[in-house]
Amino acid sequence: MSTPYLHGHHASVLRSHSWRTVENSCPHLLPYLSNPSLKILDVGCGPGTITVDLAARVPQGFVYAIDPSADVIEKARKHAEERGVTNVRFEVGDIFAWEKLHGLEEAGFDIVHAHQVLQHLQDPLGAMMEMKRLAKPGGILAVRDWNVNAMDWYPEHAGIQKWKDLYIKVALGLQAHPSIGKKLHAVALRAGFPRSDIEASVAAWTFSTPEERQFWCGLWADRTVKSDYRQRALDSGHATEQQLEEIATAWREMEQKEDGWFAVIHGQIICHVR
Ligand SMILES: C[S@@+](CC[C@H](N)C(=O)[O-])C[C@H]1O[C@@H](n2cnc3c(N)ncnc32)[C@H](O)[C@@H]1O
């Protein structure tokens, strides 16, 4: 089942997505990218910076990528063009409607990848089962998602705690899974992978230098009051305009703190398909 995407694709959201690379967002996948002929599927590719980076690493292979947002697929195509990467194909598509993607339906992929996608779905198990079906025997599934509950920061700041509490409430209200990162291995078990075929690990983004704080805190200040998240938070009844403004201010204060530190915890899994 498709879920409305919590954040939408406002510029403040894309600022975060477009910063992503294989190195900073798929460290768990690096050991599996040595064959330059791999055929990869990137599910929920967003603006495609990870996707294009993957394609550049498999010059004799190919990367297919899907996302339900036509706007963001257009941006991803442009990004590939700008980087001069041609072994990549972006299509508007939904992991729950694979059969509509004519021309891709017969594909058996060496790697099926999703970064920060399952956390936004109402049915992450269904998505993982579909991803499993699309990988070929001998291939792998690589999935990574946030555990919002485990995010941490310094110094303590009541406004950032309010951000976290509100984020979790709004996401749960959409029946999404904001802390699924800690149980991806459990979802994989339910999807039919034996435990011995699942590697589970944790990796973090750290934002601490002035530039890192400006990037992370600044984009969350903007996302809170400018992206689709704002309206969803208001519609949920969990926040007022004024409370959202206060949360945005808290992010701006965090950005200015010389000793500020923010850790984003991700759970990540590699599942081997037999
Ligand atoms: C947090 S963004 C991640 C984008 C990209 N993977 C990255 O990390 O930069 C989640 C993406 O999942 C997409 N998405 C939501 N539901 C989806 C579905 N049912 N099938 C495929 N993608 C979906 C959204 O449109 C959004 O672009």
The ligand as a Gaussian input file, in Angstrom:
#p B3LYP/6-31G(d) Opt

LIG

0 1
 C       13.509000      10.018000       2.156000
 S       13.285000       9.927000       0.422000
 C       14.766000       9.024000      -0.009000
 C       15.265000       9.323000      -1.387000
 C       16.586000       8.655000      -1.745000
 N       16.515000       7.210000      -1.604000
 C       17.687000       9.219000      -0.889000
 O       18.025000       8.621000       0.142000
 O       18.184000      10.300000      -1.216000
 C       12.021000       8.671000       0.208000
 C       11.589000       8.516000      -1.244000
 O       10.733000       7.350000      -1.334000
 C        9.766000       7.624000      -2.325000
 N        8.644000       6.684000      -2.176000
 C        7.563000       6.814000      -1.361000
 N        6.715000       5.778000      -1.529000
 C        7.267000       4.966000      -2.472000
 C        6.845000       3.758000      -3.092000
 N        5.686000       3.179000      -2.775000
 N        7.649000       3.184000      -4.033000
 C        8.835000       3.770000      -4.351000
 N        9.277000       4.930000      -3.794000
 C        8.502000       5.530000      -2.877000
 C        9.419000       9.102000      -2.091000
 O        8.783000       9.708000      -3.215000
 C       10.765000       9.706000      -1.760000
 O       11.402000      10.283000      -2.888000

